[in-house]
Amino acid sequence: MVSAEPLIYIMIFVAVLAIVQGIYLVIFGKSISMDGKVNRRLDMLDKGGNREQVLEQLRKEMTQHMKSQSIPIYSLLADKAQKANIAFTPIQLVMLMVVICGVSFVFLTFLTAVSVPVRSLVAVLMGIGGVYVWVSRTANKRMSMLSEQLPEAVELMVRSLRVGHPFSSAVAIVASEVPDPLGTEMGMISDEAAYGRDMGESLKTMAERLDSQDLRFLAVAVTIQQTSGGNLAEILDGLAKVIRARFRLFRRVAAITAEAKWSGNLLSGFPFLALLGINLVKPDYFDEVMESPYFIPACLVVAAFLVLNIIVMRALVDIKV
């Protein structure tokens, strides 16, 4: 007899990710998805938002997560939530986890026949894990897009400076021409400069918040030019070439290590795939050995080796550029 329960678990987890993304888009609108041609800041201004109010809201969203690491469980994803610029507040994210846990429990109740304790444990893992995976994927996508947009944005600044615009106007042009995520980030810097904040300091704050080495280079270049003088257009032109070369090198390293990464992922995931296949084809295959007192310790040892394998494989292919 073939058991469909493992597939049901997978389908429920996929449904959890879709529900989280759907709730996010419904509450904050499509502009939050980073797929539109108009960045979120401009979209908020077009809808009648006051420039100062929009700046305050965006600043709150971009700094709220690292201030809330004391919340239980939330510290696991605070750093990724900040890089992903999740508009949910930390409390809302925790509440979302609770809601997803409840939804998963309901799905498991109607679609599976496992005991209530096991059902509750799986529901909690799906609720926390689903939100974590969603935040992590969003953070990786946002940082990847930002790294790809930065060289073009710096080159746009260079062209603006060479035709006579001041640096503040060059940043404002980038904020209006570049889509998210970089467009909104630069828009905030432009707005802060309009209200009197030093632009070099704003760039440094953004670089540290996003933990981006390329943005640190930009902040240092602008700060040095402000204090020592010099041709900022030429400095940024050289910086754009360096950033683009770093980006190409990073892509090349990623391509070279892709095979090793996929091999590591396959080796790490194969035991779970084998377990899933055995459970589908012959659900009672492990019934006899499950009665043994060594079954649970053996499972824990295997799990420890799998985790160790993942850590070692990631360390081997984690080449810094």
C-alpha positions in Angstrom: 0.0 0.0 0.0 1.4 3.4 -1.0 1.3 6.2 1.7 0.6 9.7 0.4 1.4 11.4 3.7 4.9 12.5 2.8 3.6 14.2 -0.3 0.9 15.8 1.7 3.5 17.3 4.1 5.4 18.8 1.1 2.2 20.2 -0.4 1.2 21.8 2.9 4.6 23.4 3.2 4.5 24.8 -0.3 1.0 26.1 0.4 2.3 27.8 3.6 4.9 29.7 1.5 2.2 30.7 -1.0 0.0 31.9 1.8 2.7 34.0 3.4 3.6 35.6 0.1 -0.1 36.2 -0.7 -0.7 37.9 2.7 2.3 40.1 2.2 1.2 41.3 -1.3 -2.4 41.8 -0.2 -1.4 44.0 2.7 1.4 46.1 1.2 0.5 46.0 -2.5 2.4 44.8 -5.6 5.0 47.6 -5.3 6.5 45.6 -2.4 7.4 42.7 -4.6 10.5 44.3 -6.3 9.2 43.3 -9.7 7.7 46.6 -10.8 9.4 49.2 -12.9 8.4 52.0 -10.4 10.1 51.7 -7.1 8.1 51.6 -3.9 9.0 55.1 -2.7 7.8 56.7 -5.9 4.7 54.6 -5.8 3.9 55.8 -2.2 4.6 59.4 -3.3 2.3 59.0 -6.4 -0.5 57.8 -4.1 -0.4 61.1 -2.3 2.0 60.4 0.5 3.9 63.3 2.0 7.7 63.2 1.4 8.5 63.4 5.1 5.9 60.7 6.0 7.1 58.4 3.3 10.7 58.8 4.5 9.7 58.1 8.1 7.8 55.0 7.2 10.6 53.6 5.0 13.2 54.4 7.6 11.1 52.6 10.2 10.7 49.5 8.0 14.4 49.3 7.2 15.6 49.6 10.8 12.9 47.9 12.9 14.1 44.3 12.7 17.6 44.6 14.3 16.0 46.5 17.2 13.8 43.6 18.1 16.3 40.7 18.5 15.1 40.3 22.1 11.8 38.8 20.9 11.8 35.0 21.4 12.4 33.1 18.2 12.6 36.3 16.2 16.3 36.7 16.7 16.7 33.7 14.2 15.6 35.8 11.3 16.2 39.5 12.4 19.3 39.9 10.2 17.7 38.4 7.1 14.5 40.3 7.7 16.5 43.5 7.7 18.3 42.7 4.5 15.0 41.7 2.9 13.5 44.9 4.1 10.3 43.1 5.3 7.6 45.6 5.8 5.9 43.5 8.5 6.8 44.7 12.0 8.6 42.1 14.2 5.4 41.5 16.2 3.4 41.0 13.0 6.0 38.5 11.8 5.7 36.5 15.0 1.9 36.7 14.8 2.2 35.5 11.2 4.2 32.5 12.4 1.4 31.7 14.9 -1.3 32.0 12.2 0.7 29.7 9.8 1.1 27.2 12.6 -2.6 27.2 13.1 -3.3 26.9 9.4 -0.8 24.0 9.1 -2.4 22.2 12.1 -5.8 22.5 10.4 -4.5 21.1 7.1 -2.7 18.3 8.9 -5.9 17.4 10.9 -8.0 17.0 7.8 -5.3 15.5 5.5 -3.3 13.2 7.8 -4.0 10.6 10.5 -1.0 11.3 12.8 -1.4 11.8 16.5 -2.1 15.2 18.0 1.4 15.7 19.5 3.1 14.9 16.2 0.7 17.0 14.3 1.3 19.9 16.7 5.1 19.6 16.4 5.0 19.4 12.6 2.6 22.4 12.5 5.0 24.5 14.6 8.0 23.5 12.4 6.1 24.4 9.3 5.0 27.7 10.7 8.4 28.8 11.9 10.3 27.2 9.0 7.9 28.5 6.3 8.3 32.1 7.5 12.1 31.7 7.8 12.4 30.2 4.3 10.3 33.0 2.9 12.3 35.7 4.6 15.6 34.1 3.6 14.6 33.8 0.0 13.4 37.4 -0.1 16.7 38.6 1.5 18.8 36.6 -1.0 16.8 37.9 -4.0 16.9 41.5 -2.8 20.7 41.5 -2.1 21.4 39.9 -5.4 19.3 42.5 -7.3 20.9 45.3 -5.4 24.4 44.0 -6.2 23.4 43.8 -9.9 21.9 47.3 -10.0 24.7 49.1 -8.2 27.3 49.4 -11.1 24.7 50.9 -13.4 23.5 53.3 -10.7 27.1 54.5 -10.1 27.6 55.0 -13.9 24.3 57.0 -14.0 25.7 59.2 -11.2 28.9 59.7 -13.2 27.0 60.8 -16.3 24.9 63.1 -14.2 28.0 64.7 -12.6 29.7 65.1 -16.0 26.8 67.1 -17.4 26.9 69.5 -14.4 24.6 68.1 -11.8 25.7 68.2 -8.1 26.0 64.9 -6.3 22.7 65.3 -4.5 20.9 65.7 -7.8 22.7 62.7 -9.2 21.5 60.6 -6.3 17.9 61.9 -6.9 18.1 60.9 -10.5 19.2 57.4 -9.6 16.3 57.3 -7.1 13.8 58.2 -9.8 15.2 56.1 -12.7 16.3 52.8 -11.0 13.7 50.3 -9.8 13.7 48.6 -6.5 15.5 47.6 -4.3 18.2 50.2 -5.0 15.8 52.9 -6.2 14.0 53.2 -2.8 17.3 53.0 -0.9 18.8 55.9 -2.9 15.5 57.8 -2.6 15.8 57.7 1.2 19.4 59.0 0.9 18.2 61.8 -1.3 15.3 62.7 1.1 17.7 62.6 4.1 20.1 64.9 2.3 17.2 67.3 1.6 16.5 67.5 5.3 20.1 68.2 6.1 21.8 64.9 6.8 25.3 64.3 5.5 25.2 62.2 2.3 28.4 60.3 3.1 27.0 59.4 6.5 23.7 58.2 5.0 25.6 56.0 2.5 27.7 54.5 5.3 24.6 53.7 7.4 23.0 52.0 4.4 26.2 50.0 3.7 26.4 48.8 7.3 22.7 48.0 7.4 22.9 45.9 4.2 26.4 44.6 5.0 27.5 45.4 1.4 31.2 45.8 0.7 30.5 47.6 -2.6 28.3 50.2 -0.8 31.0 50.7 1.7 33.4 51.5 -1.2 30.9 54.1 -2.5 30.4 55.6 1.0 34.2 55.9 1.5 34.7 57.5 -1.9 32.0 60.1 -1.3 33.3 60.9 2.2 36.9 61.3 1.1 35.8 63.6 -1.8 33.8 65.7 0.6 36.7 66.2 3.0 39.6 66.3 0.6 38.1 67.4 -2.7 38.8 66.0 -6.2 37.0 65.0 -9.3 34.1 62.9 -7.9 33.0 61.9 -11.4 36.4 60.3 -12.2 36.5 58.6 -8.7 33.0 57.1 -9.2 33.9 56.1 -12.8 36.8 54.0 -11.5 34.6 52.7 -8.6 31.9 51.6 -11.1 34.6 49.6 -13.0 35.8 48.0 -9.8 32.3 47.0 -8.7 31.4 45.6 -12.1 34.7 43.6 -12.1 33.9 42.3 -8.6 30.4 41.4 -9.8 31.7 39.5 -12.8 34.3 37.7 -10.6 31.6 36.7 -8.1 29.4 35.3 -10.9 32.4 33.4 -12.3 33.2 31.9 -8.8 29.5 31.0 -8.4 29.5 29.2 -11.8 32.7 27.3 -10.9 31.4 26.2 -7.5 27.9 25.5 -8.7 28.6 21.8 -9.5 30.1 21.2 -6.0 27.2 23.0 -4.4 24.6 20.9 -6.2 26.6 17.7 -5.5 26.6 18.6 -1.8 22.9 19.4 -1.8 22.2 16.1 -3.5 24.3 14.1 -1.1 22.6 15.9 1.8 19.1 15.5 0.5 19.4 11.9 -0.8 18.7 10.2 2.5 15.5 12.2 2.9 14.5 11.4 -0.7 15.3 7.7 -0.1 13.2 7.8 3.1 10.3 9.5 1.3 10.4 6.9 -1.5 10.5 4.0 0.9 7.6 5.4 2.9 5.6 5.9 -0.3 6.2 2.4 -1.7 6.2 0.4 1.6 4.9 2.5 4.6 5.5 -0.4 7.1 9.2 -1.0 6.0 10.6 0.4 9.3 8.0 -1.0 11.6 10.2 -3.8 13.0 13.3 -1.7 13.6 11.3 1.1 15.2 10.7 -1.2 18.1 14.4 -1.4 18.8 15.8 0.9 21.6 18.7 1.9 19.2 16.4 3.3 16.6 16.1 6.8 18.0 19.8 7.2 18.8 20.7 5.9 15.4 18.4 8.4 13.8 20.0 11.2 15.8 23.5 10.1 14.8 22.5 10.0 11.1 20.9 13.5 11.4 24.1 14.9 13.1 26.2 13.5 10.3 23.9 15.1 7.7 24.0 18.5 9.4 27.8 18.2 9.6 28.0 17.3 5.9 26.0 20.4 5.0 28.2 22.6 7.2 31.4 21.2 5.7 30.2 21.4 2.1 29.1 25.0 2.5 32.5 25.9 4.1 34.3 24.3 1.2 32.5 26.2 -1.5 32.0 29.5 0.4 34.7 31.5 -1.5 34.9 35.1 -0.6 35.2 37.6 -3.4 
